[in-house]
Amino acid sequence: MKLVRKDLIPNGPGSAKMIPEEPDDLWHVYNLVSQGDRVMAVTVRKVQREMVSGGRDVERVKLKLEIEVEAVDYDNVGSVLRVRGKNILENEHVKIGAFHTLEIEQHRPFVLRKDVWDSVALDVLKQACDPAASADLAVVLMQEGLAHIFLVGKSVTTTRSRIEASIPRKHGAAIAGYEKALNKFFESVLQAVLKNIDFKVVRCAVIASPGFTKDQFHSFMLLEAERRELRSIIENKSRILLAHSTSGYKHSLKEVLDAPNVMALIKDTKASQEVQVLKDFFDMLSNDPARACYGPKHVEVAHERLAVQTLLITDDLFRNSDIPTRQKYVNLIDSVKETGGTAHIFSTMHISGEQLAQLSGVAAILRFPLPDLEDMEM
Amino acid sequence: MPRKVNYRIDYAEDYDYHDDYDYDHDLESNGEAPKEDQSVSKPGYWRCAICTYDNDNDDNLTSCDICGAVRIAPVGNSFEVKAVDDICKDPGVSVLAKSLFASLPRGKPKMAITMQRQGKFSDFQNAFNIPDSRQHINIAPFKFDRASPDDMVSAGKKSYGKDIKAKVPQFPPSKTSPVIAEKGKMKAVSNAKKYEASSSTSNKVGRLNSNDRSPISGSGVVEEDKIQATTSDFLNLKLKPSIYNQKNDVNGRKTASFDEYKPEPWMLPDQKEQTLPLLNLAIVGHVDSGKSTLSGRLLHLLGRISPKEMHKYEKESKQMGKGSFAYAWALDESSEERERGITMTVAIAHFETKKYHVVVLDSPGHKDFVPNMISGATQADAAILVVDAALGSFEAGMDGYGGGGQTKEHAQLVRSFGVDQIIVAVNKMDAVHYSEERFNFIRVRLGSFLRTCGFKESSIVWIPLSAMENQNLITTASELRLLTWYKGSNLLEAIDSFLPPVRETSKPLRMPICDVMKSLLSLGQIAVSGKLEAGAIRNGSKVLVMPYGHIATVKCIVRDSRACSIARAGDNVDVGLQGIDASIVMAKGVLCHPEYPVAVAASLELKVLILDITMPILVGSQVEFHVHHAKEAARVVKILSLIDPKTGKVSKKAPRCLTARQSAMIEVNLERAVCIEEFSKYRALGRVYLRANGKTIAVGVVTRIIHQ
């Protein structure tokens, strides 16, 4: 994201003008814009005009509107953010108080005004404008008869394609049917790969599966690429990695991001950090359950006793909640950081964040055991 | 111990899976009487009524080995002993006997009633001491209830009947009356059938009574077996409706229609048919323990692989530098499997023993292919657990890296498939020079683990063998080093010693689709394969193909590449379908009776047993959910309660997480709906397996389908 102009006081009011450049940026904007903020952008609106003759004419007019946000919608696939609210900028076509929905897309500048830029918001802004190259990773996660293609961005994982085929079991004389079905399945996966993975954007592509499916598919892909002269694959042969996973379902993605050879490629990215931290949390939970806790109440109590070493929290909690709740979590993060702990804000668009969201969205690894926490009725 | 008695009755009704696991508890509970059913049909032992000694069931042995008491009808007498047991808690009962009694998973109190009466009856008969077994047959129309016209056939026996009837109130466990009421209903089903069944029952009794005298005993093992199978089917037939009846109180809405289901006569097994009963035998074990080689060798020895084919396999495997894989190639057919030398998907093969038509399910042992093993081998009735005796290999199978080898995982899975009889084949004995110490070491090590899985000592058979050197497979071993210390049966005999599985013939059709085949010459455009879990089909039957709910017609049925006209519960068949689009028949669907469709749901309540896991299960844990041949991604949405495995009571509500070896009630949501049934209705469709990170983390049953 490009930050054009910034005019704000930390923990005070201010505005920022920015231009989203990648699909990931829209996710950041989604996390940034909350209810009550004001967003100004150029938009197109249908306007009715009365003609002199008394007839009516409908015309699409390009105009600049500023609205007070009431709701925000994020479209992962289309990479569009829809911001709905009441107009507050006087205009010859649109009255003050009229409803309008702004669409924020890539390469369209907009201005965001907030009454309070809290630390989390500033963090998001900083992260979004970090010029470090995006760590886009394409993952083909498969098992016999099922394949998923994911694009793992900085903070968003998108499911681009799901391929399902029924592969018959080996069956006496019908063994040919098995191989034929498998080849057909590989062919459809290959087509999906060609369609969805752009090697100009992604850093590398990982093929992961249990057993030998990945090797089979890899050799099939290279063979077909030679045969059909698929340049994009031949040229990027070295950027295709193989990794082990235990299934072809989405939740196995974390095993892929965990694999040492993949980890080496994406170690500086948020996705891999999140996976690591969540793994630490689960390890702690199984080895020393008294030193890990989850759920807002438990974490709060643990924090009161200054026990929180690492705080795990999903961005979901900031986005969907009202201002006091948001304030509460912001304060939690701030005070954890003050007391020497670390806080990780998980993107719910990643697999690890999804899992954390299932655990109420907030969890913590503790400095010292709090065994009585479990017995607390809350 | 009245409390326990109650518990047993309530609990065993809808969830005896748990009991299976709970070994200790079973020993003491009161519902053991039905287990006599097994002690009768198991040829190994009969138990003396006086001294409770378990005698070998030699045909000519008519008195107890120890005290010399005359052997009377085994059915009745062991029940009597049981009663004594319960009152005085006789500590002298042998461990073996206890485990025998404890071993029946199908234990239902109502069965006890039926058996009791049967026992009484035979006692009665015995007292009269009728010498000619023909007479027994005449007495045969002994009915569990007395109103059928069949009974009148032999009017002279009425007095017996009265006697029997009079005895009913002597055994009044709480559930007697509904059972009797139900019986009246069921009687209409097929009188002829009943007649046969009951006559065969008494045939059996007669045979057991007067061992050598009965002319029927000459007709061979096969026949006897059939009779047993029929009898147990018959008992089932009677028992089921009463189960549903009770269910109705709890969950009346759904099951009501099941009460109305009447199987048509052709659907029930006909004992006149001269076919062997079917046994689905899963071959499981750690990777490289020699499962495929063992199966291949068996097939070869039993003449299912022609010398020409065998020669071909030998030649080809040598060419690839894998000479020792020749037998495995009979089952590992795909090029990928042969190249790598490991089985990847479950292979099916057929062979026949004296007693059974065996369907071999040769499963993959590699840990990555456990999902394939689950979807392929859930149909198993019995299993052979193959263990590699070689130093280090057995240990790898037990402990592996990361806490669990596949020997352990497979044993647990197979147990949760509902298999309670298992042969442990200690393979590659040649690698340890047929050492008895090694065999005993493995036996002790693995035996204690198998017991914790819920296998009973008495239903585990241990056989040392070598598949490569053909020791102890279908003939007694020729190797002297083995002969010096091993006197037991060979593998084939052990397979024959399995008890015939109980089939759900009287329930509406259910056939989970294991595999879909397209455009096969013999089967037409679209065909499915799988095992019928309940009900029956024949050519021309209409079936409902779930989950999409389209009707198709059965065009042909093929079993072991031979066409047959009828397939019944338990049969593993390929079914050619007509009048349905190929794209809507899926490998995780179910063929059902058109009027009794299977439930399709995505939200379920499960009762699970957590296996040895390192990562606790939390709300939100993501798992792979396996049920019959379907697998789906799922999420734990609620942990309802922890359950005390001993009492079955809730020990803690809403725990934060589940750790190893706990039992719990949980709720899961599946990503997509699957065809599923409550365990109490259809066992095979209600057993589930949860996996995560390449390990099986929990096994369980569906207790409730939460509709959305």
Chai-1 contact restraints between the chains, C-beta under 6 A:
chainA,res_idxA,chainB,res_idxB,connection_type,confidence,min_distance_angstrom,max_distance_angstrom,comment,restraint_id
A,S166,B,V516,contact,1.0,0.0,6.0,A-B,restraint_1
A,S166,B,A587,contact,1.0,0.0,6.0,A-B,restraint_2
A,P168,B,D515,contact,1.0,0.0,6.0,A-B,restraint_3
A,P168,B,M517,contact,1.0,0.0,6.0,A-B,restraint_4
A,R169,B,T345,contact,1.0,0.0,6.0,A-B,restraint_5
A,R169,B,D515,contact,1.0,0.0,6.0,A-B,restraint_6
A,K170,B,E333,contact,1.0,0.0,6.0,A-B,restraint_7
A,K170,B,S334,contact,1.0,0.0,6.0,A-B,restraint_8
A,K170,B,T345,contact,1.0,0.0,6.0,A-B,restraint_9
A,I175,B,E333,contact,1.0,0.0,6.0,A-B,restraint_10
A,Y178,B,S334,contact,1.0,0.0,6.0,A-B,restraint_11
A,P210,B,D368,contact,1.0,0.0,6.0,A-B,restraint_12
A,G211,B,D368,contact,1.0,0.0,6.0,A-B,restraint_13
A,G211,B,F369,contact,1.0,0.0,6.0,A-B,restraint_14
A,T246,B,N693,contact,1.0,0.0,6.0,A-B,restraint_15
A,T246,B,G694,contact,1.0,0.0,6.0,A-B,restraint_16
A,S247,B,E624,contact,1.0,0.0,6.0,A-B,restraint_17
A,Y249,B,A633,contact,1.0,0.0,6.0,A-B,restraint_18
A,H251,B,Q622,contact,1.0,0.0,6.0,A-B,restraint_19
A,F282,B,M615,contact,1.0,0.0,6.0,A-B,restraint_20
A,L285,B,P616,contact,1.0,0.0,6.0,A-B,restraint_21
A,S286,B,T614,contact,1.0,0.0,6.0,A-B,restraint_22
A,S286,B,M615,contact,1.0,0.0,6.0,A-B,restraint_23
A,S286,B,P616,contact,1.0,0.0,6.0,A-B,restraint_24
A,Q358,B,G620,contact,1.0,0.0,6.0,A-B,restraint_25
A,L359,B,G620,contact,1.0,0.0,6.0,A-B,restraint_26
